[in-house]
Amino acid sequence: MSVHLYCILPHAMRGDVPSGLSGIAGARVRALVVDELVAWVSDIERQLPAAVERIKPHDVLEGAKAHDAVVEVALGMGTTPVPARFGQRFDDDTSCRAALARRAESITTLVATMQGFVEMTLLVTPSTRRMLRDLEPVTRLLRDLESSAPDAFEHSSPGAGRAYLESLRAKDTATRDVRDAAAALAERISSAVASYVYRAAQHQPVTRLPMLTVSHLIRRELAGSYEDAAKAVPTGAELRVLVVGPRAPYSFCALRADRNDSHGMNLAD
């Protein structure tokens, strides 16, 4: 067995793990007291090194969702948990305590600093209509080729090749344009909510979709006002905005001051 770390809470929460709370693979969540901190952990079946490459992406996704669900339960109890980055496991309670004790001063300060705060995230993406329009040069060319002779792909003329490359260039140009438009919209929304924001973090895209993601650290009680202000900014027909939160402050829990790309506290920082 190994010990999976979900989040860190103030010492006052040491006896408040909800009865029956389960996490990854249905494992019971329990409290592990470390000095002035409380860690929520589960005992998880150890993954053998030889089997690591056989782990299914679906299992990783389900594990991440279960991890986040536990963190959100802690947030719903009125405190602000410092979420651990998904996947941090230890041999036993002793090694988990030791890892936390080595960074106890920094972690204690971080937990205290985060109390009363939550994370709100803006997702700015092109509208469905905009995506279909940007794909039109490619889909039109493919449609033309499909309507040609059966061997058109094997014996296509140089002109067809040039047309295909031009369609790709047009798509790349459209992608850059929509990224610029998304960035401009995100800046307008950020200006509209600036009075609520203590810290901000912009995330690198993890998909090829031209999506822009910005997270803001705000006071918990202002989440409704923040969302109203964000949604009041006109988006136009080309873009759409999703406001996500309030959530635990994953983006603001790096233990090193020069890290602004964190997704949860990483004891290796």
C-alpha positions in Angstrom: 0.0 0.0 0.0 1.0 3.6 -0.4 -0.3 6.9 1.0 -2.0 9.3 -1.5 -2.0 13.0 -0.5 -5.1 15.1 -1.4 -4.7 18.4 0.4 -3.5 20.2 3.5 -5.8 22.0 6.0 -5.3 24.1 9.1 -4.8 22.2 12.3 -8.3 23.2 13.5 -9.7 20.8 10.9 -7.9 17.7 12.3 -11.1 15.9 13.4 -13.4 17.0 10.5 -13.1 14.4 7.8 -16.7 13.6 6.9 -17.7 10.1 7.8 -17.7 7.8 4.8 -15.7 10.1 2.6 -13.9 8.1 -0.1 -11.3 9.1 -2.7 -9.3 7.3 -5.4 -10.5 3.7 -6.0 -13.1 4.1 -3.3 -10.4 4.3 -0.6 -11.4 5.9 2.8 -10.1 9.4 3.3 -8.5 10.0 6.7 -6.7 12.8 8.5 -2.9 12.7 9.1 -1.8 15.3 11.7 1.6 16.9 11.1 2.5 19.6 13.7 0.1 22.6 12.9 -1.2 21.0 9.7 -3.7 18.3 8.8 -3.2 16.2 5.6 -6.1 14.4 4.0 -4.8 11.1 2.7 -5.9 7.6 1.6 -4.2 4.2 1.6 -3.9 3.2 -2.1 -2.9 -0.1 -3.7 0.7 0.3 -4.7 1.3 0.4 -8.5 4.1 -2.1 -9.5 6.8 -0.5 -11.7 6.3 -3.2 -14.3 2.7 -2.4 -14.6 3.0 1.4 -15.0 3.0 1.4 -18.8 -0.3 -0.6 -18.7 -2.1 2.2 -16.8 -5.1 3.3 -18.9 -5.7 7.0 -19.5 -9.3 6.5 -18.3 -8.0 5.3 -15.0 -5.7 8.4 -14.6 -8.6 10.7 -15.5 -10.9 8.9 -13.0 -8.2 9.2 -10.4 -7.7 12.9 -11.0 -11.5 13.5 -10.7 -11.7 11.5 -7.5 -8.7 13.5 -6.1 -10.4 16.8 -7.0 -13.7 15.7 -5.5 -12.1 15.1 -2.1 -10.4 18.6 -2.3 -13.8 20.1 -3.1 -15.4 18.5 -0.1 -12.8 20.2 2.1 -13.5 23.5 0.4 -17.2 23.0 1.0 -16.6 22.8 4.7 -15.8 26.5 4.9 -12.0 26.3 5.0 -9.6 26.7 2.0 -7.6 23.5 1.5 -4.2 23.7 -0.1 -4.6 21.0 -2.8 -1.7 18.7 -3.5 -0.7 18.1 -7.1 -2.4 14.9 -8.2 -0.2 11.8 -8.0 1.9 12.5 -5.0 2.2 9.3 -3.0 4.4 8.1 -0.1 5.5 4.7 1.2 3.7 5.2 4.5 2.5 7.8 7.0 6.0 8.3 8.3 7.4 9.2 4.9 4.4 11.5 4.2 4.9 13.2 7.6 8.6 13.6 6.9 8.0 15.2 3.5 5.6 17.7 5.0 7.8 18.4 8.0 10.7 19.3 5.7 8.6 22.1 4.2 6.5 22.7 7.3 7.3 26.5 7.6 6.5 27.2 3.9 3.4 25.0 3.9 2.0 26.4 7.2 2.5 30.0 5.7 0.8 28.9 2.5 -2.2 27.3 4.3 -2.7 30.4 6.4 -2.3 32.8 3.4 -5.0 30.9 1.4 -7.7 30.9 4.1 -10.7 32.8 2.9 -9.7 32.7 -0.8 -10.9 30.6 -3.7 -9.9 30.3 -7.4 -12.1 31.5 -10.2 -11.1 30.5 -13.8 -12.0 32.1 -17.1 -12.1 29.8 -20.2 -12.2 31.8 -23.5 -12.8 29.7 -26.6 -14.0 30.3 -30.2 -17.7 29.8 -30.7 -18.9 26.8 -32.7 -19.8 29.1 -35.6 -16.2 30.5 -35.6 -14.6 27.1 -35.5 -16.7 25.8 -38.4 -15.9 28.9 -40.4 -12.1 28.5 -39.8 -12.3 24.9 -40.9 -14.1 25.7 -44.1 -11.0 26.1 -46.4 -9.9 22.5 -45.4 -13.3 20.9 -45.6 -14.1 22.6 -48.9 -10.8 21.2 -50.4 -11.5 17.7 -49.0 -15.0 17.8 -50.4 -13.7 18.8 -53.8 -11.2 16.0 -53.8 -13.8 13.4 -52.8 -16.0 14.4 -55.7 -13.2 13.9 -58.1 -12.0 10.7 -59.7 -11.3 7.8 -57.3 -7.5 8.1 -58.0 -7.5 11.9 -57.4 -5.4 11.5 -54.2 -2.8 9.5 -56.0 -2.5 11.6 -59.1 -3.5 15.1 -57.9 -2.0 18.0 -59.8 0.6 20.4 -58.3 -2.2 22.9 -58.2 -4.2 20.7 -55.8 -1.2 20.4 -53.5 -0.7 24.2 -53.5 -4.4 24.6 -52.7 -4.1 22.2 -49.8 -1.1 24.0 -48.4 -2.9 27.4 -48.8 -5.9 26.0 -47.0 -3.7 25.0 -44.1 -2.0 28.4 -44.0 -5.5 30.0 -44.0 -6.4 27.8 -41.0 -3.2 28.7 -39.2 -3.9 32.4 -39.8 -7.4 32.0 -38.5 -6.1 30.2 -35.4 -3.7 33.1 -34.7 -6.5 35.6 -35.2 -8.8 33.8 -32.8 -6.0 33.5 -30.2 -5.4 37.3 -30.4 -9.1 37.9 -30.1 -9.4 35.6 -27.1 -6.4 37.3 -25.4 -8.0 40.7 -26.0 -11.4 39.5 -24.5 -9.6 37.9 -21.5 -7.9 41.2 -20.9 -11.2 43.1 -21.0 -12.7 40.7 -18.6 -9.7 40.8 -16.3 -10.0 44.5 -16.2 -13.7 44.2 -15.3 -13.0 41.9 -12.3 -9.6 43.6 -11.3 -11.0 45.0 -8.1 -11.8 41.5 -6.8 -8.4 39.9 -7.8 -5.5 39.3 -5.5 -3.4 37.2 -7.8 -3.7 36.0 -11.4 -2.2 33.1 -13.4 -2.4 32.4 -17.1 -2.2 28.8 -18.2 -0.5 27.3 -21.2 -3.0 25.5 -23.5 -3.0 21.7 -23.3 -4.9 21.1 -26.5 -4.7 22.4 -30.1 -8.0 24.2 -29.6 -7.3 27.9 -29.4 -8.4 28.2 -25.8 -7.2 30.7 -23.3 -7.3 30.0 -19.6 -6.8 32.6 -16.8 -7.2 31.9 -13.1 -7.8 34.5 -10.4 -7.5 34.3 -6.6 -10.3 36.1 -4.9 -12.1 36.3 -1.6 -14.6 33.5 -1.3 -17.5 35.8 -0.4 -17.0 37.8 -3.6 -17.3 34.9 -6.0 -20.9 35.9 -7.1 -19.9 39.5 -7.7 -16.8 38.3 -9.7 -18.9 36.1 -11.9 -21.5 38.8 -12.5 -18.8 41.3 -13.5 -17.1 38.7 -15.8 -20.4 37.8 -17.5 -21.3 41.4 -18.0 -18.5 41.9 -20.6 -19.8 41.4 -24.1 -18.2 38.5 -25.9 -19.7 39.0 -29.4 -20.7 36.0 -31.7 -17.1 34.9 -32.3 -16.1 33.9 -28.8 -17.6 32.3 -25.7 -16.6 32.5 -22.0 -17.1 30.0 -19.3 -16.6 31.1 -15.7 -15.5 28.1 -13.5 -15.5 28.2 -9.7 -15.3 28.8 -6.9 -12.6 26.0 -6.6 -9.7 25.2 -4.4 -6.7 27.4 -5.3 -4.8 24.9 -7.4 -3.0 27.6 -9.5 -1.7 29.5 -6.5 -0.1 26.8 -4.3 3.5 26.6 -5.6 6.0 26.5 -2.7 8.5 28.4 -4.7 7.9 32.1 -5.4 9.1 31.9 -9.0 6.6 29.2 -9.9 3.4 30.4 -11.5 2.4 27.3 -13.4 1.4 25.1 -10.5 -1.6 22.9 -10.4 -1.5 22.1 -6.8 1.2 22.0 -4.1 4.2 20.0 -5.3 6.5 18.8 -2.5 9.2 18.5 -5.1 9.2 22.2 -5.8 
